[in-house]
C-alpha cells in the first residue's frame, strides 16, 4: 500500500509552495532535518507514494482533540513522489533548502476542509507537521487521498512568481516542451533541470510499473550508419532493475527520451521506442541487449510524436500468454514463492525457458514460460538457477528442491533440457 505523508504550510511559506508547484519539487532546511530527525521520517517515501499539503486552520499548538474539532483548513494540495529524498544545493527558493523530493502535483484546491472530509489521522499529521517546522509526517491518508482525488486534476503548471525561472513541471513520459532533438547541454544536471532526465547519476530513469522515461547512451550513434534510427543498448553489468524497466517499455510501447555524450556535453537525440530485447550468452556471462527505434519528431503545436516505420527482425512476444502463466500462480514466484505487491498491484514476470531471440528461437507458449519474481528471473536467465528434468531447482549452495507447479501448467521438458545445456556446465550446484 502506498504511504501518505502530510506537510503543513504556514502563512509565511505559501510563496514557497507556489514555487514548488511551478518547479515540481519540495525541500527542507538543514535545521528541520537535524532537529526533528527528518531523514529517518522522509527516507522511507518512494516513487508513487502520496504527499498532502495543507494550509490555514487554527494555531496548531493546541491539543489533538481541539485541533480535530476546530480545524478548518483552506487549501489542500495532493502530489505523488517521482524522485525520493536527495540533496541539491542549487537555488530554488529564497534561502537554502538542500534536502529535496521531486513531486508530481495532482490536485490544488481551495475551500473548507475538516476532519469529516480528511479524517482524524490526516488532521493530526498536519498538526504535528506544523509543530515540527514543516517536516513531512506519515499518517493515515486513505480518506484524505480518496477525497482529494475526486477534485479536477492539475493540467498546467502554476504560473511562476516574479523572478522564478519558468521551468516545466515534472513530466515523466513523452516530449518535453521546447526541447527538440539536437539540443546540447554541458551536464546531465542541466538535463535534470529541463525535466528530461530526472536523475543525473542514473543511466536509466523509470520504474518496473510504467517502464523507462529516459536513458543515457554510452556513446553517440554514428549518423552515417544506415541504421542510425536504431540504437542498441547493451547492459552486461546493468542492474536487473534497469533491464526490467526497459523490458516493460518494450511491452507497453511508451516512448523513451534518449540522450548521448557529445563534444559539448550531452545531446538530446529525441524520442525512441524499445522494440526488442534479448540475452546474448558469452563465456564471461550474459549481456542484455535492448533495441530502440527513433520516433519521428512531433507535429508542430503538439507533443505527440508521429509514427515512423522501422524494420526490426524480432520474435513477437504474446503478452497474453505470459499473463496467463502469472494468473496460474497468482503472481507468485515458482522458485522462491515470493509474491510482490506494489501500489496495490501484484507483480511477477513471465520468464521464457528457452529464449525467444537471437539463435535460440524458443516458442512463445505456456509450456515454455515460468512465473518468476524479478530476482529469480535474472538468476534463471544468467544460469544461476537451472531446473532438471525431474523439475528440481538447482542453485549454488542450495540443496535441490521442487519447482512449484500446478497441474494445468504443463512444462516442456525439452525446453528445460535446452536451458540446462546452456548453463549447467558453468553452474556449481549442490
Secondary structure, 3 states (H helix, E strand, C coil): CCCEEEEECCHHHHHHHHHHHHHCEEEECHHHHHHCCHHHHHCCCCCCCEEEEEEECCCCCCCHHHHHHHCCEEEEEEEEEEEEEEECCCCCCCCCCCEEEEEEEEEEEEEEECHHHHCHHHHHHHHHHHCCCCCCEECCCHHHHHHHCCCCCCCCCCCCCCCCCCCCCCCCCCCCCCCCCCCEECCHHHHHHCCCCCCCCCCEEEECCCEEEEEECCCCCCCCCCCCCEEEEECCCCCHHHHHHHHHHHHHCCEEEEEEEECCEEEEEEEEEEEEEEEEEECCEEEEEEEEEECCCECCCCCCECCCCCCCCCCCCCHHHHHHHHHHCCCCCCCCCCCEEECCEEECEEEECCCCCCCCCCCCCHHHEEEECHHHHHHHHHCCEEECCCCEEEECCEEEEECCCCCCCCCCHHHHHHHHHHHHHHCCCC
